[in-house]
Amino acid sequence: MVRIERLADLKPVHRRQVAVLALWRWRAPIVAFELDAEWGVDQSVLESLFRLAASPAGEQSDGAYRRATAELRTAPLFTSEVDPDTVQLFQLESISNLLTFCELLDKPDVDEVERVVEASAGLATYLDGLVEGSFYSHPAEEAHRQYLADRADRASEGYFASRHFAVETACHGALGVLPDSAGLLDSSTGRELLALCEDFGEELVTTIQWLRMTGR
């Protein structure tokens, strides 16, 4: 409810930026790991979608985004059964979120933006579950435990859910100084927020790789 209230108070351009930042938190697993060749998905198309999403809203960039998603939907991935491993599951969910973003290009309604943000947060919670269910201790277990101890307000959550919320909150707090007409890549503040999400994404990559190596 708090997240919905936050979004409802924002200008449409800032709602769109919130969705872009949510997408960007999961960009690293797309870039860091190769896609299954049988999916027929060109990784460069996915990377272009991230860049277009972070570009200024407008007929040119939005049109390019729609064309890229239309091309993406023709891949064998969307007409075949997939039994993903841990890495692929996160990749597939991120691809799905990129497609969802296309639906809010014309009008970033609260419900559509909420779908993108909730999907991002849900993946962080899911990752916590995988870590907690592992037979092995996470290499950064002590650091994660200390992080949660220092954030008593989020003590009931796992590390990645708590980190996701912290990054989301930091991004939300900086929206007011972002220029309305610029994309996130076109302002220093926007680039700083993307870098913040990228840092979180690198943590995700490290843990997802660890899960793959330990047989999850």
C-alpha positions as CSV (number, residue, x, y, z in Angstrom):
1,M,0.0,0.0,0.0
2,V,2.8,2.4,0.8
3,R,4.4,1.8,-2.6
4,I,1.1,2.4,-4.4
5,E,0.6,5.7,-2.4
6,R,4.1,6.8,-3.4
7,L,3.4,6.1,-7.1
8,A,0.1,7.9,-7.0
9,D,1.7,11.1,-5.8
10,L,4.3,11.2,-8.7
11,K,4.1,12.9,-12.0
12,P,3.7,10.5,-14.9
13,V,7.3,11.1,-16.1
14,H,8.6,10.2,-12.6
15,R,6.4,7.0,-12.5
16,R,8.1,6.0,-15.7
17,Q,11.5,6.6,-14.2
18,V,10.6,4.5,-11.2
19,A,9.8,1.6,-13.6
20,V,13.0,2.1,-15.5
21,L,15.0,1.9,-12.3
22,A,13.2,-1.2,-11.2
23,L,14.1,-2.8,-14.5
24,W,17.7,-1.7,-14.2
25,R,18.2,-3.5,-10.9
26,W,18.0,-6.8,-12.8
27,R,19.9,-5.7,-15.9
28,A,23.2,-7.3,-14.6
29,P,21.9,-10.9,-14.7
30,I,20.9,-10.4,-18.3
31,V,24.3,-9.0,-19.2
32,A,26.5,-11.3,-17.1
33,F,25.2,-14.6,-18.1
34,E,24.7,-16.0,-21.6
35,L,21.2,-16.7,-22.8
36,D,20.1,-20.2,-23.8
37,A,20.8,-20.4,-27.5
38,E,17.5,-22.3,-28.1
39,W,15.6,-19.3,-26.9
40,G,16.6,-17.5,-30.1
41,V,16.9,-14.2,-28.2
42,D,19.6,-11.8,-29.3
43,Q,21.2,-10.4,-26.1
44,S,21.9,-7.1,-27.9
45,V,18.2,-6.6,-28.3
46,L,17.6,-6.9,-24.6
47,E,20.5,-4.5,-23.9
48,S,19.0,-2.0,-26.4
49,L,15.6,-2.2,-24.5
50,F,17.3,-1.2,-21.3
51,R,19.0,1.8,-23.0
52,L,15.8,2.8,-24.7
53,A,13.8,2.6,-21.5
54,A,16.3,5.0,-19.9
55,S,16.2,7.4,-22.8
56,P,13.9,10.5,-22.9
57,A,10.3,9.6,-23.5
58,G,9.2,10.5,-27.0
59,E,7.9,9.2,-30.3
60,Q,11.4,8.1,-31.5
61,S,12.6,6.2,-28.5
62,D,9.2,4.7,-27.6
63,G,8.7,3.6,-31.2
64,A,12.1,1.9,-31.2
65,Y,11.2,0.2,-27.9
66,R,7.9,-1.1,-29.4
67,R,9.7,-2.4,-32.5
68,A,12.3,-4.1,-30.4
69,T,9.8,-5.9,-28.2
70,A,7.8,-6.9,-31.3
71,E,11.0,-8.5,-32.7
72,L,11.7,-10.1,-29.3
73,R,8.2,-11.7,-29.3
74,T,9.0,-13.6,-32.5
75,A,11.8,-15.6,-30.8
76,P,11.3,-19.4,-30.3
77,L,11.3,-18.7,-26.6
78,F,7.7,-17.6,-26.8
79,T,6.4,-20.7,-28.6
80,S,8.3,-23.5,-26.8
81,E,8.3,-25.0,-23.3
82,V,11.2,-23.9,-21.1
83,D,12.5,-25.7,-18.0
84,P,14.8,-23.0,-16.6
85,D,17.6,-23.4,-14.1
86,T,18.1,-20.7,-11.5
87,V,20.0,-18.3,-13.7
88,Q,17.5,-18.7,-16.5
89,L,14.6,-18.1,-14.3
90,F,15.8,-14.7,-13.3
91,Q,16.6,-13.9,-16.9
92,L,13.1,-14.9,-18.0
93,E,11.4,-12.8,-15.3
94,S,13.5,-9.8,-16.4
95,I,12.6,-10.3,-20.0
96,S,8.9,-10.5,-19.0
97,N,9.3,-7.2,-17.1
98,L,10.9,-5.5,-20.1
99,L,7.8,-6.5,-22.1
100,T,5.5,-5.2,-19.3
101,F,7.3,-1.9,-19.5
102,C,6.2,-1.6,-23.1
103,E,2.6,-1.4,-21.9
104,L,3.2,1.8,-19.9
105,L,4.9,3.8,-22.6
106,D,1.7,5.7,-23.6
107,K,0.4,6.3,-20.1
108,P,2.4,5.2,-17.1
109,D,-0.6,4.4,-14.9
110,V,0.0,3.4,-11.3
111,D,-1.1,-0.2,-11.8
112,E,1.3,-0.8,-14.7
113,V,4.2,0.8,-12.9
114,E,3.4,-1.2,-9.8
115,R,3.5,-4.4,-11.8
116,V,7.1,-3.7,-12.9
117,V,8.2,-2.6,-9.4
118,E,6.5,-5.5,-7.6
119,A,8.1,-7.9,-10.0
120,S,11.5,-6.6,-9.2
121,A,10.9,-6.7,-5.5
122,G,9.4,-10.2,-5.8
123,L,12.5,-11.5,-7.4
124,A,14.7,-10.2,-4.6
125,T,12.4,-12.0,-2.1
126,Y,12.6,-15.2,-4.1
127,L,16.4,-15.0,-4.2
128,D,16.4,-14.7,-0.4
129,G,14.4,-17.9,-0.3
130,L,16.9,-19.7,-2.5
131,V,19.8,-18.6,-0.3
132,E,18.0,-19.6,2.9
133,G,17.1,-23.0,1.4
134,S,20.6,-23.8,0.3
135,F,22.6,-26.5,2.1
136,Y,25.6,-24.2,2.0
137,S,26.4,-21.0,3.9
138,H,26.4,-17.9,1.7
139,P,30.0,-16.5,1.5
140,A,28.7,-13.1,2.7
141,E,26.4,-14.5,5.3
142,E,27.9,-12.6,8.2
143,A,27.9,-9.3,6.3
144,H,24.2,-9.9,5.4
145,R,23.3,-10.7,8.9
146,Q,25.0,-7.5,10.1
147,Y,23.2,-5.4,7.5
148,L,19.9,-6.7,8.6
149,A,20.8,-6.1,12.3
150,D,21.5,-2.5,11.4
151,R,18.1,-2.1,9.8
152,A,15.8,-3.2,12.6
153,D,12.8,-1.8,10.6
154,R,13.3,-4.5,7.9
155,A,14.5,-7.3,10.3
156,S,11.7,-9.6,9.1
157,E,12.9,-9.6,5.5
158,G,15.8,-11.3,3.9
159,Y,18.9,-9.5,2.9
160,F,18.1,-9.0,-0.8
161,A,14.5,-7.9,-0.1
162,S,15.9,-5.3,2.4
163,R,18.6,-4.1,0.0
164,H,16.1,-3.8,-2.8
165,F,13.8,-1.7,-0.6
166,A,16.7,0.5,0.4
167,V,17.7,1.1,-3.3
168,E,14.1,1.7,-4.3
169,T,13.7,4.2,-1.5
170,A,16.9,6.0,-2.4
171,C,15.8,6.3,-6.0
172,H,12.4,7.5,-5.0
173,G,13.9,10.2,-2.8
174,A,16.0,11.6,-5.7
175,L,13.2,11.8,-8.3
176,G,12.3,15.4,-7.5
177,V,15.7,16.7,-8.8
178,L,15.5,14.8,-12.1
179,P,14.7,16.9,-15.1
180,D,11.2,16.1,-16.4
181,S,12.3,16.1,-20.1
182,A,15.5,14.0,-19.8
183,G,16.1,10.3,-19.7
184,L,17.9,8.8,-16.8
185,L,21.1,8.5,-19.0
186,D,21.0,12.2,-19.8
187,S,21.5,13.7,-16.3
188,S,24.2,13.2,-13.7
189,T,21.6,12.3,-11.0
190,G,19.9,9.8,-13.3
191,R,23.2,8.1,-14.1
192,E,24.0,8.0,-10.3
193,L,20.7,6.2,-9.7
194,L,21.3,3.8,-12.5
195,A,24.7,3.1,-11.0
196,L,23.1,2.5,-7.6
197,C,20.8,-0.1,-9.2
198,E,23.7,-1.5,-11.1
199,D,25.7,-2.1,-7.9
200,F,22.7,-3.9,-6.5
201,G,22.6,-6.0,-9.7
202,E,26.2,-7.0,-9.3
203,E,25.4,-8.4,-5.9
204,L,22.6,-10.4,-7.5
205,V,25.0,-11.8,-10.1
206,T,27.5,-12.9,-7.5
207,T,24.8,-14.7,-5.5
208,I,23.1,-16.2,-8.5
209,Q,26.4,-17.5,-9.7
210,W,27.1,-19.0,-6.3
211,L,23.7,-20.8,-6.4
212,R,24.5,-22.2,-9.8
213,M,27.9,-23.4,-8.6
214,T,26.3,-25.1,-5.5
215,G,23.8,-26.9,-7.6
216,R,20.7,-24.8,-7.2
